[in-house]
Amino acid sequence: MCISIPAKVVQVGDMIALVDFGNGEPTPALNNAEDEIKEGDYVLVSYGMIIQKISEREYLELLSYERQMRELALTSSLEQGKKG
């Protein structure tokens, strides 16, 4: 099983693209997608490689899931701290 993170492409080079994972910091990723990738596209990144282009709707949905998981992890961590 691999983890794929949604990102927005902010710059494209020959083999490397800069992507933003929503934190405003461009991160290099190897362009390994079958589809042509261009600035403004939404993609999935796994282990530093762009593996697939996705729609904006999918991107926003995946970001929402990621935020929900972080909130659950934080809540769980705080609850564990209260018990201990």
N, C-alpha and C positions, 0 to 999 in steps of 0.2 A: 504494500500500500504506500502511496506517495502523497505528500501534501502539496497542494497547488494553491498559490496565493493570487488573488486578483490584483491587477495593476493597470495603470494607464501609461501608454507609451508617450514619452515627452521628446524623444529624439531618436532617430534611426541612423545607424552607420552601416557598413558592409555586413559585418557579422554580429556586431554588438548594438544593442538598443539601450537607451536609458529609460527606465520605468519608474513610476511613482506609485508606491504602495499606500498612498493616502496620507503620508507623513510630510510631504513637501520636499523630500530629499531624493533626488535622482539617483538610481542605483543601476549599475550595468547588468545586463542580462544577455546571454547568448541567444541570438535569434535562430531558433530551431523549429519555428512554426512552418507548416506547409503553405499556409496562405501568406500573401504579401502583407507585411506589417508597415503601417505608416503612423506618423505623429497623430496623436489623438485617439488611436485605436485602444480598445480594452483587450487585455490578454490574461492568460493564466501563466504563472511562473512557477516552475518546480525545480528546486535545487540549482537556481541560477540560470535556468533555461526557459525561454518562452516556448510553451508547448502547444498553445492554441489561442486563436482569436475568439473573443466572446462579445456578446451584445452589451450595450450600456445597461439594459434591464438586468441581465445576468450579473454584471459587475456590481450594480447597486444591491442586488439581492444577496450576493456573496459577502459584500461588506457588512450588510445588516446581520447576517449569520455570525460573522466574525466578532462584531461588537457584542452581540448577545452572549457568545461563548466567553468573551472577556469579562462581561458583567457577572455571569454565573460563577466563573472562576474566582473573581474578586469577592463576591458574596460568600461563597463557600469558604474561602480563605479567612475572611473576617469572622465567620461563624466558628470555624475551628479554633481561632485565636481566643474567642470568648469562652469556649469549653475548657481550654487548657489553662 
